[in-house]
Amino acid sequence: MAAKRKLHEPGNSSKNNVGPLAKKGHWSLGLKASMDDPELRVDRDEMVVIIKDKYPKARFHFLILPHESIPNLKALSRDHLPLLKHIEKRGVELAEKSSKALKFRFGYHAVPSMSHVHMHVISQDFDSPCLKTKKHWNSFTTDYFLDSKDVIEQIEQSGKVAVDQSNAGQLLKNPLVKDFCQSTLHWCSVQPHVSQLFEQHLVSQEHFDFSV
């Protein structure tokens, strides 16, 4: 199962800009099926469905998806602002219920591998056996991950989300960077999955940025 999933992770496909042209039954449409999966579904309301990420990259990793069919970030407009703000609100509530000790981020992948707009709610421990590759790490710790507040602000100001697709792929290939404070390096060393990932990809500490 894990081998099949590898093809579906961010940046592992040459056709990541999924959208309305995705063929019926294509793997990129898998989120639509997950929305109805009782084992994955956490909650729902009149606007969104909340599911557990099937391959979580942290202790807590959820996806919030609108009922409305929106293929990607490019399809968003000012008309979607109430929806996006509701999605963020539900994400914050979910994080508070999940853990008061861990930090969370709320946002979108610039060029997601799966069709149907979805916001990630992910704790910043990154303690998960599913965090296996450099692309996994970079998809949540670089500008490939667009914070929800920034997406909302862009739409409020310009009416759309600007995504640099030409640069997105490179962000996933960049050397691993730990843009946290010095104490986080010790934290990383005691998280087995993160530690193993860094051991595989870090040649020296020069790749670390210890600025606060």
Salt bridges, closest charged atoms under 4 A:
GLU9 OE2 - ARG5 NE 2.96
GLU9 OE2 - LYS57 NZ 3.46
GLU9 OE1 - HIS136 NE2 3.73
ASP43 OD2 - ARG90 NH2 2.67
ASP45 OD2 - HIS86 NE2 2.73
ASP45 OD2 - ARG90 NH1 2.65
ASP53 OD2 - HIS61 NE2 3.50
GLU68 OE2 - HIS80 NE2 3.24
GLU88 OE2 - LYS149 NZ 3.13
GLU93 OE2 - LYS89 NZ 2.77
GLU93 OE1 - ARG90 NE 3.38
ASP125 OD2 - ARG59 NE 3.80
ASP127 OD2 - ARG59 NE 3.34
ASP127 OD1 - HIS193 NE2 3.98
ASP147 OD2 - ARG105 NH2 3.07
GLU156 OE2 - LYS85 NZ 3.13
